[in-house]
Amino acid sequence: MDVTTPIPWRRYFARMFDYVVHAALFLSLWAVIDEPSLIRQMEHSSATIDFLMLVVWIVIEGCYMNILKTTPGKKLLHIQVVHADGSPIGRYEAFVRARMVWYRGMGMGIGILQLIAGVIGYRRLTRKGYTSWDDDLRLTVRHGRLDTYRVILYTIIVSLCSFWVIFLFVRYALAIN
């Protein structure tokens, strides 16, 4: 892994990969377990579903980072979150970092707050070279070389999962009407 200038968009795309893939899994699992409650929830607001998925993601990301030392998106886009000496992060840092990213980096998934948090995080990362959550936890983000096959695989998986999520939303929106 190279310790290079931060690559904010790659980090963003890794996070979006994780969100889209897990949204597809989350909605599919919910539909299998209790389809009527998913339909009822969609009648009220899909924003609640989005918020719920982000909260669940905190736990999932913490588990990924604790056990595997990465998330699927970070692995695919060749990103590592480590201590300055290169050692992997521990359980505490994994879960605290996931919560901090949700709150500070994603604005808890709440519309305008998400936009503001994204802009602040991007500006800090490009100006200082690190985000507030990584600075607070004394963590370093490393980027490796990005191969063409990783970009192609990313595009295929995100496209398929996005289409699946859209399909589920349309299917259940039509069931409501």
N, C-alpha and C positions, 0 to 999 in steps of 0.2 A: 504494500500500500504506500502510495506517495503521501507525504504530508505537504499538501499544496495549498494554494490560495483557495478559499472556500468556493464551492460551486452551488450557489443557492438554488438554482432551478433543478439541479439533479436531486438535491435533498427534497425539494417540493414534489417532484415527480415520484420519488420513492415513497413518500407519504401518501400521495394520491393513489399509487398502485395498491398500497396496503388497504386504504379505505375502500376502494372500489372492489377489490377481491373479497374483502371481509364483509362488505355490504351485501354482495351477492350471496355469500355463505349465510350471513345472518338472516336475510329475508327468506332464503330458501328453507332454512331450518325452522324459522318461525312459521312459515306456511305449512310445512309438514307437521309440526307439533300442534299448532292451533290456528288453522286458517281463518275461522270466524273472528277471532280476536284481532288478527292482522287486518281484516277487512273493516272491522269496527274502528280500529285505530286510524286507518286511512280515511275513513269518513270524517274524522275530526281534524286531523292535520298530519301531513307527512313530515312536518318540521319536528314533531315529537319523536318520530321514528329516527330521523337524522340525529337528533340530540341523544337519544338512547343508544344509537350505534356508536357515537363518539365516546360516551361514558363507558360502554362495554369495551371499546377499543383501548382505553387506558389500562385495563386489566390485561387484555390480550397482549398489548405491546410490552407491558412490564414483564409478562411471562416469557415472551419471545426473547427480549433483551437479557433476561436473567438466565434462561436455560440455553438458548442458542447463540446468545451474544449479538444477535442481529434480528432484523425483521425480513420477511420475504422481499419487500421492495428495496431495502438497503442491500441485501445480498445480491439481488439481480443487478442493481445499478452500481455495485462495487463500492459501497460506503461502509465505513466502520466507525463506531463510537467507542472510544477507549480512553483510558487515563493517559496523561502526557507521556508516561514511560512505555506506553503501548500495551499495558496489561488490560484485560477485559474488565468491564464494569460489573459491579456486584448487584445483589438483589435490591439493596436499598436504593442505589443510584438508578437502577432500571425503573423502579416504580415511581420514584420521585421525579425523574426526568420525564416519564410518560405523562404524569399529572401536570408538570410545568409546561410541557409542550401543548397540552390540551388547553390550559388556562392562558398562558402567555403567547403561545405561537398560533393557536387556533381560535382564540377568543371564545372558547367553550362551544364553538359551532353556532354562535348566535350572530346571524346576519352582519350588521354593521360592525360589531365587535370583532368578528372574524376578519373582516377587511382591514380594520385598523391594526389589529394584532399582526396580520401578515405584512403590512407595510412597515410597521415598526421593526419586526423581526428581520425583514429583508434589509432594511437600511442599516441596522446594527451589524448584521452579518457582513455586508459589503464594506462597511466603513471600518469596523474594528476587527473583523475576521472571525468572530464567534458570536453566538447568541447568548442572551442573558442566562438561560437555563444551563447551558454548557459551561459558562463562566462560573456560575454559582456552584456547580458540582465539580468544577475543575476537570472537565472532560474535553477531549479533542476529537474532532471529526476528520477522518481521513478518507480521501477519494483515490480509488485505483483507476487504472486505465479502463475506459469503457469500450468494449468490443462491439462490432456491428451486430453480431448474433444476439447480444443482450438487448439492444435497441429493438430489434425485430421481434424477439420473444416478448419484451415489454409491450409493444404495440399490439401484438396478437392477444395476449392475455387481458390487457385493459379493454380492448375492443370487445372481446367476448363477454367479459364480466359486465361491462357497461350496457351492452345490448340485453343481457339477462336481467339486470336491475330495471332497465326501462321496460322490458317485457312484463316483469312482475308488477311494476307500478301501473302500467296500462291495463293489464289483465284485471287487477283488483279495482282499479278505478272504474272499469266497465262493469264489474260485478256490483259496484255500489249503485250505479245508475240503472 
